[in-house]
Amino acid sequence: MKPKIILAAMILSGSTQLWAAPAPVSEAASSQSSIEKRLVALENMMKSRNLLQAELQQQLNILQDEVSQVRGITEEQSYKLEKVLQRQRELYQEIENRVSQAYSQPATPAQPTNSYTDVGATQAISSDLSENEAYERAVALIMKDKRYEQAIPEFQTFLTTYPNSVYASNVHYWLGQLLTIQNDQAGATEHFKKVVNEYPNSNKRPDAMLKLGNLLADQGLSEQALKTFNDLINQYPSTTAAKLATERLSQM
């Protein structure tokens, strides 16, 4: 029995050595190739990630530039809007001042009573009662009732009905003021131009030139605005309008 046991032990010992033998060379090479493939895949993933990050950063920079541009446009529009609102406040204040002056000024017997003619200047009076009534009715909408929007069609109708009225220059001036308040710069500009170009003897001409110059400057028509301001200063040097024109020129 012993020889058999010894033989069995030898067989078992040989099989153990057989099982513990190293892997073939082909398997090791395959494993190394797999690792290299994984490394290559990882490198490609890193490259793709870096490219994606670079692209995202570029898009972010573009968005930041666009936001900056939008912010700049918004600030510019806000500034322009504030300028318009400021101009409207000034116009309303001017109208309020004219209302106060009209009601505080005593009547003069040497001139026909006309409580709504333009204050502070000699105003010709029409001999046509209906024309006088129509003009006073339109001006009263501003100075008494403060119905500024309703006064616009009233003045426009007046010009249609009485195109050669002695009040025509004043009506154009009022329309220029009211349309400026309504932010109708084109319409206001036309009416102030009418006063400046067609009524050289109008007492409203200096103020109309100032308003016209401001509107032209706000519309970016700098050369026309400069000419208007300089004409005002040269032709009416001692007026308040000329002083205001000088201040506006220093800001341009």
Buried (B, 14 or more C-beta within 10 A) or exposed (E): EEEEEEEEEEEEEEEEEEEEEEEEEEEEEEEEEEEEEEEEEEEEEEEEEEEEEEEEEEEEEEEEEEEEEEEEEEEEEEEEEEEBEEBBEEBBEEBEEBBEEBEEEEEEEEEEEBBBBBBEEEBEBBEEEEBBEBBBEBBBBBBBEEEBEEBBEBBEEBBEEBEEBBBBBBBBBBBBBBBBBBEBBEBBBBBBBBBBEEBEEBBBBBBBBBBBBBBBBBEEBEEBBBEBBBBBBEEBEEBEBBEBBBEBBEEE
